[in-house]
């Protein structure tokens, strides 16, 4: 039996519940999914580099030691749509595969299309996600860019459903009609239940990727293949969590 830990690196429990509801309908067979939400001293949402660093610090300070994590879990998914430092910290600490939902969605998108766009939240994430995609070695021949709704992650819940749906739909249409995207990635964990909105906006010929779902299934495949995080280079093992002493 495989057990995947989905980590919400912000402290908003409703966002964790959103992911739990989504994955309850489409989890791989013979897999248990556990959920971890950042403790209350972390940010309520991650809207900046500072928020990301702070959330990684809080989560790593409160997670069990690496050996215990390795005994209990087969793989780890960091549910923040960014090049989140927690992904890299966990890869240093455990042998099991670790993915972020941004990386998972992009890797999946590359498997089913040729031109990829991301619909996300605030304008700041335009540059942050573009830089994150570039860090994966992907250039403008494949990546058409980011469209932002102007809504914060928390406003995806607090704003009226009509406002959220219209914002998402218009962003997705621009990626397809103006940017030429044939795959649209949902660029926030808080969009885990909004794939159908984007699919309706862009039509059946465009693939829509939810990074939370993609992440769990990619991790399941890596576990099945017995692939672990490489420890030859940058992710050499830290057998003790250095954050636990902070």
N, C-alpha and C positions, 0 to 999 in steps of 0.2 A: 504494500500500500504506500503510495507516494503522498507526501504532505508538503504543500506549498504555503509559505507564509507571505501574505499580501500586506505590505506595510504602507499605511497612510501616514506620510511624514508631517501632516498638519494635525491639529487637535480637534478638528470638527468631526464629531462622531457621525453626523448625518451623511457626510461624504463617504465614510467607510460603509455605512448601511446601504448607500446607493450602489456601491460596487458589489456588496454582498448580494443584493437583490438581482443585479445583472448576471453575476456569475452563477447564481443558483439555477439559472435556466440553461446554462451551456458549459458546465464544467466537464473536463475529461473524465472518462470512466476510471474507477479504481484510484481516485485522487481525493484527498481531504484538503480543503482550503481553510486555513486559519487566518485570522485578521488581527492586525495590531494597529492601534491608533496612537499617534504621538501624545505623550502626557500633556497636561494643561499648560505647562510652562512654555511649550512650543507655540509657534504661530498658528492662528486660526485658519489662515490660508497662506500660500506661498506665492508672493507677488514680486519678489526681487531676489537678487543674489544674496543679500543679507538674510532674508527669510530662509533661503535654502541652506545656508551655512548654519544658521541657528537651529533649524529643524534637524539637520544631520547630527549636530552636537547633542541635542536633547535625546534623540532616538538612540544614538550609540551609547549614551551615558546610562540608558535605562534597559537596553536589551540584555539578555543573559550573555555570559561569556561565550566566545566562539565555539569551544568544544561542546557546550550544551546545545547551542544552535545547530551544530552539525549532527549531533545525535538525534535531534527531534525533527529536523526539516530536510526535505530533499532539494529544495530550491527556494529562491526569494525574489519577490517582485516589489519594486519601489514604485508606488503609485503617485508619482508627481510627473507631469509632462514637462520635463526639462532635462538637461544634462546634470542631474542632481548629484551632489557630492556623496550622498549616502550610498549610491550604487558603487562607487569606487572604494569607499571605506569598507563596505561589506565584502567586496571582492578580495580585499587584502586580508580579511579576517577568516573567511571560510573557503572551503574547497568546492562546495556546491555552486551551481550556476546562479548568477544574479543578473537580473535585467531591470531596467527602468521602462516605464510604459512608452516613453518617446522612442527609445531604441527599438522596442518590440514592434511598435506600429510602423516605423520606417522600414525595418527589415521585412515585415509582412507585406507592406505596400510594394516593395521592390520585387516581390514574388508574383504579383498579379497585375502590375502596370508599368508604365514607362515614365509618366510625369506625375509627380507627387506634390500635393499642397496640404497645408495644415490650417484648420480653423481653430482659433483659440480665444483667449479672454482679453486681457488689457493690452494696450499698445506697446508697453514695455516688452512684452513677450515676443513681439515681432523680431527684434534684434537678438534676444536671448535664444529663441528657438532656431533662428537662422544660423547662429554661431554653433549651436548644438548639433545641427544637421551637418554643417561643414566639418565639425570634429569627427564625424563618422566617415569622412572622405567622400561626401556626396556634393556634386557641384550643380551649376545651373542647367546642365543638360538634362538632369533628372528632376531637380527640385525647382518648382515654380514659385514657391514663397509661402508667406503666412498672411492670413486675413484675420483681423481682430474684431471681435464684437464690441469692444469697449466696456464690457461687463466684467466685474471681478468674479473670481470663482464662487464667492459666497452669494453674489447677485444672481447666479444661475439658479439658486433656490429661492431667493427673496423677491426677485422681480416677478411680474406676472408671467404666466406661461406664454401668453401671446407675444410679449416683448422678447422673451428669450427665443422662442421659435422663429420669429421674424428675423432677428439678428443672425442666428445660426444659418438660416436658409439663405439670406442675402450674401453672407460671407462665402458659403459653399458655392453658390452660383457664380460669384466673381472668380473664384479659383478655377472653375471649369470653363466658363464662357470667355473670360479675359485672359486667364493664365494658361489655359489648355491642359489643366490637370485631368488625368483619367483615374486617379485615386485621391480620395480626401481622407485625411487622418483627423480624428477628434483630439484636439490638443489640450485636454484637461481631464483629470480624473472625475471631476464633477459632471462631465458630459457622458458618463458611462451609460446612462439610460436614454440618450438622445440620438442614437444612431438612426432611428427611423425618421426623425425630422430631417436629417441631412439627406438620407436616401430619397425621400419624397421630393426634396428640392432639386436634386441633381439628376434623378432618373436612374433607371435600372442598368444602364450601360456603364455607369461610374461606380467603382468599388469604394465602400466606406469602411474604414478600419477603426475599431475601438481598441486602443492600446491596452486596456485592462484585460479584455478577452484575449487579444493577441499574445499578451505577455504570459498569461497562464498556460496557453496551449503551446507556445514556444518552449517554455520551461519544461512542460510535460515531455515534449519531444527530446529535449536535451537530456533529461533524466533517463528516458527510455534508451537513448543511445549511449548512456554511461559517460557523457561528456562533462568534465568538470572545469572550473576556472583554472586557466594556466597559471602556474606558479614559477615559471621560468624567468619572467621579466618584471614588469611594473607591479604585478599583483603578488609578489612574494609574500609568504604567509606572515601574519602577525598572530601568534597563537594566543596572545592575551589582548583583550580589547583595551587599547590605550585610553579610551574615553571613560572607562569605568572608574578611573581614579580622579576624574575632574570634580 
